Amino acid sequence: MLRHKLIALLIVVALLWIGLPIERSQAADPVTITYWHTMSPAETEQLAKLIELFQKANPGIKVEPTVYAYDDFKKALLTAIAGGQAPDAIRMDIVWVPQFAQQGALMQLDSALPDFKKIADSVFPGPLATNLWNGKYWGLPLDTNTQVLLWNQKAFEAAGIKAPPATIQEFAEDACKLTNGTKQYGYALGGTYFWAPAPLFYAMGGKIVDDKLTTATGYVNSKESVVAFQMLVDLYKKGCLSPNLLGGGVGTAQGHATGLYSMIIDGPWMVDIYKKDFPDFKVNFAPIPTGPDGKSSSVVGGEDVVISAATQHPKEALAWAQYLVSEEAQLFMAKVGVMPVLKSLTGSKDLPPYFEVFMKQLETAQARVPHPKWSEMDDALNTAFQKMLKDGKPVQDALDEAAKTIDGLLAAK
């Protein structure tokens, strides 16, 4: 009997020595990672199914999701981080990533992920750029969106215009051709915060800061930036831009669907809004008109997936993050309207047809300034735009003031 036990022991030692697996009577418990997000009910339901697929392929990992209302999310994250209870992985608004990275709350992914370069090359550059802070990448683009031109075909036909404008010059001309006093406006903006004018601003060559994030002077108040805002101010003064952007009036979605606003610029979520509220209205999308250099552009929205710097399960959290950017996961979430970040999926038959114009636009769409103080910069731009429209302040002067404010924010530690 002793001899048999010794032989068995020698076999086990031999198996360990050559690296072969040994059957265990009881499998080890899977590692549980927490994942916080702000998805809609439909997206949350789809995410649950995606988690099942991931766990089936990775039996050693269990993903525990928690959904928050967007307005409560940032406070919840800050509280959790301060209390040492941060989730392992987070679906985070793209404009928050630099702030949390600066606080030391996030794992640096370009050094932690062996496949980072491969992933970076596979996604749209705009969404990828939202993860860059201080020369390093702190997340992966997860889902994205951008804005394109929406044009009311009936209004265009009534005005004798056969197609949406291809250039910014045509856009400005069409906006006034499509205007009829207060009965119809050629163009409407949802507000004066930067997200609203950003697509036209970028298409016309405007920039807020230099690429190294060191100065706004010479950029946000450059000739190109001034011309972009001046065009909008001129349209407003002529009555071709609806005054609703200063508050009140009819919202852009309703106004566009009912013919009050012939053109607006908005995102892919408008499809579901119109299906629900204006089922008889056919929405028409077109790229943002090209600027003086012949190129179109827009602004990047969406969320990134980041990993907590304090995670006790970095290997498992990274595996989940990497899976979320896989083609399988991206296509799976696209079924409920979540726009993928993979360049290879542009034109895919597995995506909703209307995604195509947005994904094409994403090839040149630009991120807002990836900086911890972006919200204050946005406030400065909002104030400048309001002064141009409400107070009649010269565009150059208003942007000069904004440049000084943003320079101070860039210099602050």
N, C-alpha and C positions, 0 to 999 in steps of 0.2 A: 504493500500500500504506500509506504514511504517513498519507494522507488518511483511509483506512478506520479505522486505529487511532485517529486523532483523533476521528472520529465516534463510535466505540465508547466512547471515554473520556468524551465529552460526554454520551452517553446514560446512562452509569453515574452521572455527577455529577448529571444531571437526576433520575434515579430516587431517589438519595439525598436530593436537595433536597425532593422531594414526599413522601418517606416510604414509597415502595413497596418491598417486599421484593426482594432480589436473590438469585437462585439461586447456591448455592455448590457447588463440586465435592465438598466433603467437609463433612458436618454436624459441628457442634461436639460434643465429648464431653459427656454429661449430667453434671450436678452430683450427687455422691453425698453423701447425708446419712445419718448413723448414728442408729439408733433402738433403745434398750435397753428391755427389758420383763421381766416375770416370768409370762408367760402359761402356762397348762397346755398339755400336748402337743396336745390337740384344738384349743385356741384358737390355738396357734402355727401349726398347719397351716392353719387358716382365715385367719390373718393373712397368710400367704404368698400366698394367693390374692387377698386384698384388695390387697396391695402390687402385684400384677400389674395389677389393674384401675386403680389409681392411676397407675402408670407408663405404662400404655397411653394414659391421658387426659393425662398430663403427661410427654411423651417427654424433656423436658430435665432430669428429676429421677430419680435412682435412690435407692431406700431400702434401706439395708443393716441388717437387724435382728440383734439379739443377745439371746438369752434367758438369764436368770439364775435360780437358785434364790432364792426370796424371802429366806431367811435370810442369803444372801451379798450381796444386792443393795445394801443401804445402804452397806456397807463398800466395795464396788466403786465405787460412785458417788463417795463421798468421796475415795477414792484417785485416781480419774480426774480429778476436779476439782482436787485439790491438785497433780497432775502436769501440768496443762494439757492433758489428753486427754479432756475431758468429751464425751459424745455430743451430737449436735445436738438430738435430741428424746428425751424420756424419758416412759414410762408409769410414773407415780409414785403410791405410796400416798397417799391424801388427807391423812393426818395428818403427812406429811413436808413438804408444800409450804411451810408457814410457816418451818420451820427452814432449808430450802435458800434460800428467798427472803431471809431475814435475813442469810445468809452472802454474799449478792450473787451467788449461782450461777445465778439464773434471770432470764430476760427478762421485763419487765413487759408483759403482753399487752394490757391495756386501752388502752395508748397505741400499741402496735405493730400491732395488728390494726384496720384501718378498719371491719370488720364486727363488732367485738366486741360492741357493744350489741345488735345484731340476734341474735347467737348467745346472748348472756346472756338475752335475753327468751324464747328458744326452749327453754331447758333448765329442769329442776326447780331451784327456789331452794336447796334443801338442798345438792345436789352443787355448785352454783355457789359457794356460800358457803365451801366448803373451799379455794378458791383465793384467798380474800381475806386479805391481811395488810398491816397498817399503812396501810389505806385504799386499797390498790391490788390489782389482780388479777394473779396470776403464773402462771396456767394456765387450761385449759379442762376442764370435767368430761368424762371420757371414757367410763367405764362406772360403773355404780352398783349398789347393792343396799341393802336395808333389812331390818328384821325385822318379822314379823307373828306373830299367834297361831296355833299349831298345836294342834288339839284331836282327841283320840281318840274317834271317833264311838261305838264300841262301849262305851267306859267311860261316856260321857255317857248313852247309852240305858239302860245298866244302872242308872244313878243316877236315871233318870227326868227327865233334863234334855234338852229338845228341841233346843236351839240353843246355839251358843257365846255367852259373855257379851258383852253390848253395852256395859256400863259397868264401870268399875273396881270399884264396889260389888258388882255381880253376879259379877265375876271372883273377888273375895275370898271371897264366899259359896260359889260353885261349887267353888273350890279345896278347901274343907273338906268340902263334900258328897261330893266325889270321892275323899276320903282314907279309907283303911282300914288304920290302923296302919302297919306297915312293908311291908304287902303291896301298897299302892297309895297314891301321893301325888297330890294334886290338881295340883301345880305343881312344876316343877324348873327350876333355873337352872344354866347351865354353869360359873359361877364368880362371883367377887366383883369382878372387874375391871369398869370402868364400862360397857363394851359390853353386859354381861349385863342389868343392871337399867335401862339407859338408856331403852328404849321406855316402860316404865311410869312412870319418873321424869319424862320429858318430857310424857307424856300427862296426868300429874297436876299439871302446871304448874311442875315443878321447873326451876331454872336453876343453872348453875355459876358464871357470871360475868355482869357487865353487858355490854351490847352493845358498849361501847367497849373492853372488855377491860382495865378499870382496877382492878376489885375483885371479890372473891368474897364478902366479908362483906355480908350482907344478901341474898345470892342462894343460894349453896350451903347456907347455914344458915337460909334463910327458912322461913316457916311451910309453904309448899307443898312445899319440898324435904324438910323434916323429916317431913311427913305421908306422903310417898311412901316414904321409907325405913322409916318406922314400920310401914306396912302390911306390908312384906316381913318385918320383924323379928317382927311379931305372927303372921304365917303360919308362920314358922319355929318360934316358941315353941309354937304349937298343933299342930305336927307336920304341917301342911298343905303346907309347903314342904320338899322333900327335902333332907336334910343333905349331899347329894353336892356342893353348891356350895362346901363347905369342903375338898374333895379326897376322892378315893376313891369307892367306890360305883360304880353303873352310870352310864355316860354318858347324856346327854340323848337322843341319837338312838336308841340301843338301848332305853333305858327307855320312851321314848314309843311306839315301834313294838311293844313287847311288852306294853304296858298298865300298866307300873309307874308311869309318869308320864302323867297324863291330859292335862296341858297343858304345853307348852313354848313359848318364843318364839325363833324362828330365821329363817334366810334362805332364798332360793330354791335354794341349793345342796343343800338337803335332798331335793329331788326325785330327783336323781341318786344320792344316798347311799342312799335307800330302794329305788330300782330295783335297785341293786347288792346291797345287804345284806339287804333285807327286801322282796323282790319281791311278796309277797302282801299287804303292808300298804298300805292306801289312805290317803294323807296328805290332811288337810283343813286349809285355810287360812282365816283370818278376820282382819279388821282388829284392830289393838290397841284394846282397849276405851276408851271415851271417859272423860275425867276430869271434874272438877267443872264445867268450863266447857262441857261437851258436845262437846269436840273430841278427836279421836284424834291421836296423834303417834307418832314412832318415831325411830330413829337412822340416820344416813346412813353407808354404807360405800362402798368402791369405789376407783377410781383416777382420777387426772387426767393430762392430757398437758401437759407443760411443755417450754420451749425453753431450752437452755443460754445463759447470758449471753455465753459465749465463742464461740458458734457463728460460723463463717466464712461460713455460708450461711443467713442469717436469712430471706431471702425464700422459699427452698425449704423450710426447716423449718416456717415459718408456713403454707405451702400444705399441707403434710402434716398438720399439726395441725388445720387448719380442715377438711380432708377427713375426718378421723377423726370429726368431730362432724356430718358430713352425714347425711342420712336414708339414703342408699345404704349408707354404711359402717356405720351403726348397725344397720340391718336385717340386713346381711350377717353381722356378728359375733353378732347375736342368735340365729342359726341354731345356734350351739354353746353357747347358754345365757348369753351376755354381755348383761346387762340395759342397755338404752339409757337415755340421759339426756334425750332429747327429749320434751317434754310432748305434742307432736302425735301421738306413737305410742301413747299410752294407749288401750287397747282395739283396737289394730290387729289385723286378722285374720292378719297376717304374723308375729305373735309367738306364742310358746307360750301357751296359754290361762291357765296358772297365773301368768304374768307380771302379769295384770291387777290382782290384789289388791295386789301389791307396788308397781306403778306408781301405783296410787291412793293407797297409803300414802305414797309419796314426795312427794305434794303437800303434806304437812304434816310430813314427817320433818325432823329437825334435825341439823346437823353438831355433832360434838364441838368443843370450844374450838379454834379455828384459831390456835394459838400455838406458837412453837418449843419451848416447855417443856411441851407437852401430856403427854408420857410421864411426867414427874414429877408433874403434876397427877393423872393417872390413878392413880399410885402412892398419892397422898394419899387419894384417894377409896376405893381398894381397902383401904388400911389402916383407914380409918374404918369401912367396912362390916364388915370382919373383927372389929373391936373391938366393934361392936354385937352381932354374932352369937356370938362366942366368949367375950368377956369381960363381956358384959352391960352395956357402957357405954351410958348414955342416948344416944339418937339425936341430940338437940340438942347434947350435949357433944362427941360424936364429929365432928359436922359443923362445930361452932365451931372445933375444932382443924384440921380440913381447910381451913376458910376462911382461917385465919391462914397456913397453909403455902402455899396457892395465892396469897394476897395477896403473899407474899414472892417467889414465882416471877414474878408479874406485874410487880413493881417492879424485879426484877433486870434489868440491861442485858445 
